[in-house]
Amino acid sequence: MYIGRTPTGAILTSADIADGSISTAKLADTAVSTAKIANDAVDNTKLDLTANYAFTGTVTGTPQTLVKTGSITSTTNGLYNLDNVFSSTYMNYFVTFKFAIATDGNQCHLRFRTGGVTNTSANYQSGTRIIDQSGSFDTESNANGNSAKIGTSLEATDTHAIQGFMYFNSPFSTTYYTQVQTHFNLRTSSGTKKFCFGGIEYEGTTSFDGFQLTPNTGDGSLADIQVFGIKE
């Protein structure tokens, strides 16, 4: 009941609502549909809810331990080089790899590179400890080679590619020897499944900006190698 004239109805506007008068806890998750949000609702910037947007800001307060420095993905027969993936920005690197050979029985080798040139000096030392699916143990090593040996007697089938990861320590440094820790699985040309871990040392203080995965002879048939700098 009103005394006098009935008040004229009026639409409540945002100006009638003080900031903070309605808490977010009082708003249901679906209280406002996207159809009700104006194109200039956010800082006068039109938003297309069907479009893709690129983030160009800086994330703070979130760990960014691994920073990608390079990669190669190839199903073309050949040798697989990654150049300019090591630098003074990072001391150590994490690498994931998948590698298949074109000829049964061949091996997977690693060589370092500098300025696009592969290092074939006889300074590579490598060793691997192996257990197969039947529980038998084995070792493989290569002293003073012109490359580091990773896997041997491989099966030439892309779906059975050798797969694993490696840690590279100080590859760009001229103070320390370059060291690599390896961890990978493989299948031999005779069908044996091997689960392996080992290490590589380049006996010298040469600075490297990249590396190569290659068979001991012939070509590889597949490679997927991802390189990440470890932020300290």
TORDRENLUM-834994 format. One record per residue (C-alpha): x, y, z; residue number from 1; residue in three letters. Coordinates in nm, 4 decimals. Layout:
// residues N
+----------+----------+----------+-----+--------+
:     east :    north :       up : num : residu :
+----------+----------+----------+-----+--------+
:        X :        Y :        Z : NUM :    ALA :
...
+----------+----------+----------+-----+--------+
// end
This chain:
// residues 232
+----------+----------+----------+-----+--------+
:     east :    north :       up : num : residu :
+----------+----------+----------+-----+--------+
:   0.0000 :   0.0000 :   0.0000 :   1 :    MET :
:   0.1314 :   0.3430 :  -0.0901 :   2 :    TYR :
:   0.0354 :   0.6839 :   0.0494 :   3 :    ILE :
:  -0.0074 :   0.9130 :  -0.2414 :   4 :    GLY :
:   0.1118 :   0.8324 :  -0.5902 :   5 :    ARG :
:   0.2556 :   0.4888 :  -0.6732 :   6 :    THR :
:   0.6338 :   0.5192 :  -0.7386 :   7 :    PRO :
:   0.7442 :   0.4951 :  -1.0994 :   8 :    THR :
:   0.9267 :   0.1694 :  -1.1727 :   9 :    GLY :
:   1.2995 :   0.2058 :  -1.2521 :  10 :    ALA :
:   1.5662 :  -0.0408 :  -1.3725 :  11 :    ILE :
:   1.8485 :  -0.0969 :  -1.1274 :  12 :    LEU :
:   2.1813 :   0.0025 :  -1.2867 :  13 :    THR :
:   2.5422 :  -0.0709 :  -1.1908 :  14 :    SER :
:   2.5665 :   0.2848 :  -1.0558 :  15 :    ALA :
:   2.3090 :   0.1939 :  -0.7925 :  16 :    ASP :
:   2.5239 :  -0.0916 :  -0.6591 :  17 :    ILE :
:   2.8276 :   0.0023 :  -0.4514 :  18 :    ALA :
:   3.1532 :  -0.1823 :  -0.5197 :  19 :    ASP :
:   3.1783 :  -0.4922 :  -0.2996 :  20 :    GLY :
:   2.8148 :  -0.4856 :  -0.1915 :  21 :    SER :
:   2.7610 :  -0.8301 :  -0.3467 :  22 :    ILE :
:   3.0317 :  -1.0858 :  -0.2714 :  23 :    SER :
:   3.1418 :  -1.3403 :  -0.5313 :  24 :    THR :
:   3.0227 :  -1.6104 :  -0.2913 :  25 :    ALA :
:   2.6680 :  -1.4860 :  -0.3505 :  26 :    LYS :
:   2.6919 :  -1.5340 :  -0.7263 :  27 :    LEU :
:   2.6182 :  -1.8765 :  -0.8708 :  28 :    ALA :
:   2.8741 :  -2.0146 :  -1.1200 :  29 :    ASP :
:   2.6203 :  -1.9766 :  -1.4014 :  30 :    THR :
:   2.4592 :  -1.6523 :  -1.2771 :  31 :    ALA :
:   2.5649 :  -1.4624 :  -1.5895 :  32 :    VAL :
:   2.5712 :  -1.6411 :  -1.9239 :  33 :    SER :
:   2.8316 :  -1.5568 :  -2.1872 :  34 :    THR :
:   2.5493 :  -1.4269 :  -2.4056 :  35 :    ALA :
:   2.4854 :  -1.1542 :  -2.1449 :  36 :    LYS :
:   2.8466 :  -1.0315 :  -2.1387 :  37 :    ILE :
:   2.9019 :  -0.7269 :  -2.3608 :  38 :    ALA :
:   3.1850 :  -0.7326 :  -2.6147 :  39 :    ASN :
:   3.3533 :  -0.4487 :  -2.4257 :  40 :    ASP :
:   3.2927 :  -0.5925 :  -2.0788 :  41 :    ALA :
:   3.6658 :  -0.6395 :  -2.0072 :  42 :    VAL :
:   3.8697 :  -0.3172 :  -2.0178 :  43 :    ASP :
:   3.6836 :  -0.1966 :  -2.3272 :  44 :    ASN :
:   3.8397 :  -0.4831 :  -2.5267 :  45 :    THR :
:   3.6088 :  -0.6745 :  -2.7555 :  46 :    LYS :
:   3.6248 :  -1.0481 :  -2.6897 :  47 :    LEU :
:   3.5357 :  -1.3151 :  -2.9424 :  48 :    ASP :
:   3.4597 :  -1.6221 :  -2.7333 :  49 :    LEU :
:   3.5156 :  -1.8466 :  -3.0382 :  50 :    THR :
:   3.8661 :  -1.7112 :  -3.1097 :  51 :    ALA :
:   4.2105 :  -1.8308 :  -2.9961 :  52 :    ASN :
:   4.4258 :  -1.5848 :  -2.7996 :  53 :    TYR :
:   4.8039 :  -1.5859 :  -2.7537 :  54 :    ALA :
:   4.9464 :  -1.5105 :  -2.4090 :  55 :    PHE :
:   5.2266 :  -1.2509 :  -2.4285 :  56 :    THR :
:   5.2703 :  -1.1646 :  -2.0613 :  57 :    GLY :
:   5.5164 :  -1.2920 :  -1.8050 :  58 :    THR :
:   5.4226 :  -1.5685 :  -1.5623 :  59 :    VAL :
:   5.5595 :  -1.5044 :  -1.2134 :  60 :    THR :
:   5.5458 :  -1.7232 :  -0.9086 :  61 :    GLY :
:   5.5272 :  -2.0396 :  -1.1225 :  62 :    THR :
:   5.8257 :  -2.2768 :  -1.1579 :  63 :    PRO :
:   5.9815 :  -2.2739 :  -1.5057 :  64 :    GLN :
:   6.2557 :  -2.5307 :  -1.4582 :  65 :    THR :
:   6.2764 :  -2.6602 :  -1.8162 :  66 :    LEU :
:   6.3056 :  -2.4209 :  -2.1099 :  67 :    VAL :
:   6.2945 :  -2.5696 :  -2.4581 :  68 :    LYS :
:   6.6020 :  -2.4831 :  -2.6658 :  69 :    THR :
:   6.5495 :  -2.6989 :  -2.9731 :  70 :    GLY :
:   6.4095 :  -3.0158 :  -3.1266 :  71 :    SER :
:   6.4044 :  -3.2336 :  -3.4354 :  72 :    ILE :
:   6.1294 :  -3.4646 :  -3.5594 :  73 :    THR :
:   6.2011 :  -3.6602 :  -3.8755 :  74 :    SER :
:   6.0912 :  -3.9760 :  -4.0532 :  75 :    THR :
:   6.3425 :  -3.9202 :  -4.3336 :  76 :    THR :
:   6.6450 :  -4.1494 :  -4.3478 :  77 :    ASN :
:   6.9665 :  -3.9765 :  -4.2476 :  78 :    GLY :
:   7.1793 :  -3.8452 :  -3.9612 :  79 :    LEU :
:   7.0054 :  -3.6212 :  -3.7087 :  80 :    TYR :
:   7.1814 :  -3.3003 :  -3.6024 :  81 :    ASN :
:   7.0713 :  -3.0513 :  -3.3401 :  82 :    LEU :
:   7.2723 :  -2.7289 :  -3.3547 :  83 :    ASP :
:   7.2587 :  -2.4189 :  -3.1332 :  84 :    ASN :
:   7.0699 :  -2.5990 :  -2.8553 :  85 :    VAL :
:   7.3456 :  -2.5477 :  -2.5923 :  86 :    PHE :
:   7.4650 :  -2.2035 :  -2.4866 :  87 :    SER :
:   7.5977 :  -2.0057 :  -2.1923 :  88 :    SER :
:   7.2376 :  -1.9458 :  -2.0798 :  89 :    THR :
:   7.2132 :  -2.2892 :  -1.9159 :  90 :    TYR :
:   7.4803 :  -2.5117 :  -1.7665 :  91 :    MET :
:   7.2829 :  -2.8385 :  -1.7881 :  92 :    ASN :
:   7.0198 :  -2.9860 :  -2.0215 :  93 :    TYR :
:   6.7466 :  -3.2499 :  -2.0251 :  94 :    PHE :
:   6.6862 :  -3.4388 :  -2.3503 :  95 :    VAL :
:   6.4163 :  -3.6873 :  -2.4501 :  96 :    THR :
:   6.4806 :  -3.8972 :  -2.7577 :  97 :    PHE :
:   6.3366 :  -4.1561 :  -2.9904 :  98 :    LYS :
:   6.5658 :  -4.3043 :  -3.2579 :  99 :    PHE :
:   6.5292 :  -4.5880 :  -3.5087 : 100 :    ALA :
:   6.7805 :  -4.7310 :  -3.7554 : 101 :    ILE :
:   6.7302 :  -4.8230 :  -4.1211 : 102 :    ALA :
:   6.9294 :  -5.1496 :  -4.1088 : 103 :    THR :
:   6.8895 :  -5.4382 :  -3.8630 : 104 :    ASP :
:   7.1810 :  -5.4884 :  -3.6240 : 105 :    GLY :
:   7.3217 :  -5.1359 :  -3.6418 : 106 :    ASN :
:   7.3985 :  -4.9190 :  -3.3392 : 107 :    GLN :
:   7.2955 :  -4.5778 :  -3.2052 : 108 :    CYS :
:   7.5867 :  -4.3395 :  -3.1474 : 109 :    HIS :
:   7.6139 :  -3.9840 :  -3.0161 : 110 :    LEU :
:   7.8611 :  -3.7173 :  -3.1272 : 111 :    ARG :
:   7.8899 :  -3.3548 :  -3.0195 : 112 :    PHE :
:   7.8870 :  -3.0612 :  -3.2587 : 113 :    ARG :
:   8.0231 :  -2.7061 :  -3.2601 : 114 :    THR :
:   7.9325 :  -2.4461 :  -3.5217 : 115 :    GLY :
:   7.7659 :  -2.7092 :  -3.7409 : 116 :    GLY :
:   8.0735 :  -2.9360 :  -3.7422 : 117 :    VAL :
:   8.0615 :  -3.2857 :  -3.5897 : 118 :    THR :
:   8.3400 :  -3.3710 :  -3.3437 : 119 :    ASN :
:   8.4986 :  -3.7085 :  -3.4264 : 120 :    THR :
:   8.8000 :  -3.6871 :  -3.1946 : 121 :    SER :
:   8.8840 :  -4.0119 :  -3.0110 : 122 :    ALA :
:   8.7857 :  -3.8612 :  -2.6742 : 123 :    ASN :
:   8.4491 :  -4.0303 :  -2.6164 : 124 :    TYR :
:   8.4141 :  -4.2661 :  -2.3194 : 125 :    GLN :
:   8.0860 :  -4.4511 :  -2.2647 : 126 :    SER :
:   7.9407 :  -4.7386 :  -2.0648 : 127 :    GLY :
:   7.5976 :  -4.8955 :  -2.0201 : 128 :    THR :
:   7.4486 :  -5.1364 :  -1.7649 : 129 :    ARG :
:   7.1715 :  -5.3565 :  -1.9086 : 130 :    ILE :
:   6.9008 :  -5.5925 :  -1.7876 : 131 :    ILE :
:   6.6773 :  -5.7798 :  -2.0335 : 132 :    ASP :
:   6.3229 :  -5.9126 :  -2.0004 : 133 :    GLN :
:   6.4462 :  -6.2494 :  -1.8695 : 134 :    SER :
:   6.6517 :  -6.0932 :  -1.5897 : 135 :    GLY :
:   6.9929 :  -6.1401 :  -1.7507 : 136 :    SER :
:   7.2494 :  -5.8645 :  -1.6953 : 137 :    PHE :
:   7.5029 :  -5.7293 :  -1.9417 : 138 :    ASP :
:   7.7358 :  -5.4336 :  -1.9946 : 139 :    THR :
:   7.8598 :  -5.2458 :  -2.2986 : 140 :    GLU :
:   8.1424 :  -4.9934 :  -2.3143 : 141 :    SER :
:   8.3448 :  -4.7927 :  -2.5588 : 142 :    ASN :
:   8.6795 :  -4.6352 :  -2.4637 : 143 :    ALA :
:   8.8549 :  -4.3594 :  -2.6586 : 144 :    ASN :
:   8.6069 :  -4.3833 :  -2.9442 : 145 :    GLY :
:   8.5250 :  -4.1204 :  -3.2046 : 146 :    ASN :
:   8.1635 :  -4.1375 :  -3.0832 : 147 :    SER :
:   7.9709 :  -4.2504 :  -2.7760 : 148 :    ALA :
:   7.7857 :  -4.5801 :  -2.8029 : 149 :    LYS :
:   7.4266 :  -4.5765 :  -2.6748 : 150 :    ILE :
:   7.2547 :  -4.8898 :  -2.8094 : 151 :    GLY :
:   7.3733 :  -5.1891 :  -3.0132 : 152 :    THR :
:   7.2232 :  -5.4659 :  -3.2310 : 153 :    SER :
:   6.9074 :  -5.2601 :  -3.2797 : 154 :    LEU :
:   6.5967 :  -5.3722 :  -3.4634 : 155 :    GLU :
:   6.5222 :  -5.1700 :  -3.7775 : 156 :    ALA :
:   6.1541 :  -5.1097 :  -3.7034 : 157 :    THR :
:   6.0293 :  -4.7577 :  -3.6319 : 158 :    ASP :
:   5.7677 :  -4.8777 :  -3.3817 : 159 :    THR :
:   6.0493 :  -5.0484 :  -3.1862 : 160 :    HIS :
:   6.2698 :  -4.7386 :  -3.1798 : 161 :    ALA :
:   6.5108 :  -4.6899 :  -2.8924 : 162 :    ILE :
:   6.3485 :  -4.4414 :  -2.6502 : 163 :    GLN :
:   6.4707 :  -4.2664 :  -2.3393 : 164 :    GLY :
:   6.6132 :  -3.9522 :  -2.1836 : 165 :    PHE :
:   6.9533 :  -3.8005 :  -2.1123 : 166 :    MET :
:   7.1027 :  -3.5350 :  -1.8858 : 167 :    TYR :
:   7.3817 :  -3.3289 :  -2.0435 : 168 :    PHE :
:   7.6165 :  -3.1606 :  -1.7964 : 169 :    ASN :
:   7.8292 :  -2.8596 :  -1.9002 : 170 :    SER :
:   7.8272 :  -2.9138 :  -2.2793 : 171 :    PRO :
:   7.8967 :  -2.5448 :  -2.3549 : 172 :    PHE :
:   8.1577 :  -2.5020 :  -2.0814 : 173 :    SER :
:   8.5313 :  -2.4761 :  -2.1459 : 174 :    THR :
:   8.6019 :  -2.5394 :  -1.7767 : 175 :    THR :
:   8.4463 :  -2.8832 :  -1.7260 : 176 :    TYR :
:   8.4399 :  -3.2059 :  -1.9230 : 177 :    TYR :
:   8.1026 :  -3.2718 :  -2.0863 : 178 :    THR :
:   7.9179 :  -3.5540 :  -1.9096 : 179 :    GLN :
:   7.5933 :  -3.7295 :  -2.0072 : 180 :    VAL :
:   7.3726 :  -3.9634 :  -1.8050 : 181 :    GLN :
:   7.1628 :  -4.1960 :  -2.0216 : 182 :    THR :
:   6.8493 :  -4.3967 :  -1.9515 : 183 :    HIS :
:   6.6693 :  -4.5827 :  -2.2330 : 184 :    PHE :
:   6.4903 :  -4.8969 :  -2.3525 : 185 :    ASN :
:   6.5560 :  -5.0833 :  -2.6778 : 186 :    LEU :
:   6.4746 :  -5.3964 :  -2.8745 : 187 :    ARG :
:   6.7512 :  -5.5885 :  -3.0508 : 188 :    THR :
:   6.7342 :  -5.7388 :  -3.3983 : 189 :    SER :
:   6.6915 :  -6.0814 :  -3.2323 : 190 :    SER :
:   6.3897 :  -5.9586 :  -3.0343 : 191 :    GLY :
:   6.5518 :  -5.9160 :  -2.6912 : 192 :    THR :
:   6.4108 :  -5.6281 :  -2.4867 : 193 :    LYS :
:   6.6802 :  -5.4374 :  -2.3003 : 194 :    LYS :
:   6.6429 :  -5.1767 :  -2.0259 : 195 :    PHE :
:   6.9533 :  -4.9651 :  -1.9912 : 196 :    CYS :
:   7.1260 :  -4.6886 :  -1.7980 : 197 :    PHE :
:   7.4745 :  -4.5529 :  -1.8383 : 198 :    GLY :
:   7.6974 :  -4.2564 :  -1.8996 : 199 :    GLY :
:   7.9117 :  -4.0689 :  -2.1498 : 200 :    ILE :
:   8.2143 :  -3.8483 :  -2.0978 : 201 :    GLU :
:   8.3918 :  -3.6333 :  -2.3527 : 202 :    TYR :
:   8.7490 :  -3.6209 :  -2.2277 : 203 :    GLU :
:   8.8305 :  -3.2592 :  -2.2969 : 204 :    GLY :
:   8.7052 :  -2.9065 :  -2.2303 : 205 :    THR :
:   8.5779 :  -2.8378 :  -2.5818 : 206 :    THR :
:   8.2658 :  -2.6207 :  -2.5931 : 207 :    SER :
:   7.9714 :  -2.7768 :  -2.7802 : 208 :    PHE :
:   7.6525 :  -2.6087 :  -2.8998 : 209 :    ASP :
:   7.4827 :  -2.9242 :  -3.0276 : 210 :    GLY :
:   7.4979 :  -3.2965 :  -3.0879 : 211 :    PHE :
:   7.4160 :  -3.5680 :  -3.3370 : 212 :    GLN :
:   7.2420 :  -3.9066 :  -3.3117 : 213 :    LEU :
:   7.3643 :  -4.1404 :  -3.5829 : 214 :    THR :
:   7.3998 :  -4.5105 :  -3.6592 : 215 :    PRO :
:   7.7505 :  -4.6567 :  -3.6562 : 216 :    ASN :
:   7.7014 :  -4.7040 :  -4.0307 : 217 :    THR :
:   7.4275 :  -4.6196 :  -4.2785 : 218 :    GLY :
:   7.1236 :  -4.4092 :  -4.1916 : 219 :    ASP :
:   6.8711 :  -4.3685 :  -3.9181 : 220 :    GLY :
:   6.5061 :  -4.3963 :  -4.0193 : 221 :    SER :
:   6.3317 :  -4.1917 :  -3.7497 : 222 :    LEU :
:   6.4161 :  -3.9348 :  -3.4848 : 223 :    ALA :
:   6.2203 :  -3.7329 :  -3.2312 : 224 :    ASP :
:   6.4572 :  -3.5401 :  -3.0053 : 225 :    ILE :
:   6.3526 :  -3.2623 :  -2.7646 : 226 :    GLN :
:   6.6098 :  -3.0468 :  -2.5815 : 227 :    VAL :
:   6.5446 :  -2.8401 :  -2.2682 : 228 :    PHE :
:   6.7724 :  -2.6095 :  -2.0740 : 229 :    GLY :
:   6.7546 :  -2.6601 :  -1.6964 : 230 :    ILE :
:   6.6952 :  -2.3261 :  -1.5265 : 231 :    LYS :
:   6.8888 :  -2.2962 :  -1.2023 : 232 :    GLU :
+----------+----------+----------+-----+--------+
// end
